[in-house]
Amino acid sequence: MSVQDELTTVQRCVDDLVRSLRRLEQQLGSSGGLEMRRVRADADHLRESVALLRESAPLPERPGRPPLLAIPDTPYDTTLWTDSDDEGLR
């Protein structure tokens, strides 16, 4: 997998974690208290860190076209074909 694919996978996992923490927080209500706030803050920091990683990660190289080859307009040297004049004529 490429770096971008891995970062996308990590981002999805972090998003799933944040959603799960919201559901857990709703179920716990006020009994989660300080611990829940710390876990939520850690998840938010993790989300921010992954976003920073995505921004700093190198972009994938795109396969480009090969450089164009210039073909001259000048005629070819006819001496290159002197031995093939009678080829196939028997």
C-alpha positions as CSV (number, residue, x, y, z in Angstrom):
1,M,0.0,0.0,0.0
2,S,1.1,3.5,-0.6
3,V,1.6,6.1,2.1
4,Q,-1.5,7.9,1.1
5,D,-3.5,4.6,1.3
6,E,-2.1,3.9,4.8
7,L,-2.9,7.4,6.0
8,T,-6.5,7.1,4.6
9,T,-6.9,3.8,6.6
10,V,-5.5,5.5,9.8
11,Q,-7.9,8.4,9.3
12,R,-10.9,6.1,9.0
13,C,-9.8,4.3,12.2
14,V,-9.5,7.5,14.1
15,D,-12.9,8.7,12.8
16,D,-14.4,5.3,14.0
17,L,-12.7,5.8,17.4
18,V,-14.2,9.4,17.7
19,R,-17.6,8.1,16.8
20,S,-17.3,5.2,19.3
21,L,-16.2,7.6,22.0
22,R,-19.2,9.9,21.4
23,R,-21.6,6.9,21.8
24,L,-19.7,5.8,24.9
25,E,-19.9,9.3,26.3
26,Q,-23.7,9.4,25.8
27,Q,-24.1,6.1,27.5
28,L,-21.9,7.0,30.5
29,G,-23.4,10.5,30.9
30,S,-21.8,12.4,33.7
31,S,-20.3,9.3,35.3
32,G,-17.5,9.3,32.7
33,G,-16.1,12.6,34.2
34,L,-12.5,13.5,33.9
35,E,-11.4,10.2,32.3
36,M,-13.8,10.6,29.5
37,R,-12.7,14.1,28.8
38,R,-9.1,13.0,28.7
39,V,-9.8,10.2,26.3
40,R,-11.8,12.5,24.1
41,A,-9.0,15.1,24.1
42,D,-6.5,12.4,23.2
43,A,-8.6,11.3,20.3
44,D,-8.9,14.9,19.1
45,H,-5.2,15.3,19.3
46,L,-4.7,12.1,17.4
47,R,-7.1,13.3,14.7
48,E,-5.1,16.6,14.4
49,S,-1.8,14.7,14.3
50,V,-3.1,12.4,11.5
51,A,-4.2,15.5,9.5
52,L,-0.8,17.0,9.9
53,L,0.8,13.8,8.7
54,R,-1.4,13.8,5.6
55,E,-0.3,17.4,4.8
56,S,3.4,16.6,5.2
57,A,3.3,13.2,3.5
58,P,4.9,13.1,0.0
59,L,2.4,12.9,-2.8
60,P,2.4,9.8,-4.9
61,E,4.4,10.0,-8.1
62,R,2.2,10.0,-11.1
63,P,3.5,8.0,-14.1
64,G,4.2,10.6,-16.7
65,R,4.7,10.5,-20.4
66,P,8.1,9.7,-21.6
67,P,10.0,12.7,-23.1
68,L,9.3,13.3,-26.8
69,L,11.9,12.2,-29.2
70,A,12.6,14.6,-32.0
71,I,12.9,13.0,-35.4
72,P,14.7,15.1,-38.0
73,D,13.2,16.0,-41.3
74,T,16.4,15.5,-43.2
75,P,16.5,12.4,-45.6
76,Y,18.2,9.2,-44.4
77,D,21.6,8.2,-45.7
78,T,20.8,6.0,-48.7
79,T,24.0,4.0,-48.2
80,L,22.3,2.3,-45.3
81,W,20.2,0.3,-47.8
82,T,22.7,-0.6,-50.5
83,D,22.8,-4.3,-49.6
84,S,19.0,-4.7,-49.6
85,D,18.1,-3.5,-53.1
86,D,17.5,-6.9,-54.6
87,E,16.1,-8.5,-51.5
88,G,13.2,-10.9,-52.4
89,L,13.7,-10.6,-56.2
90,R,14.7,-14.0,-57.5
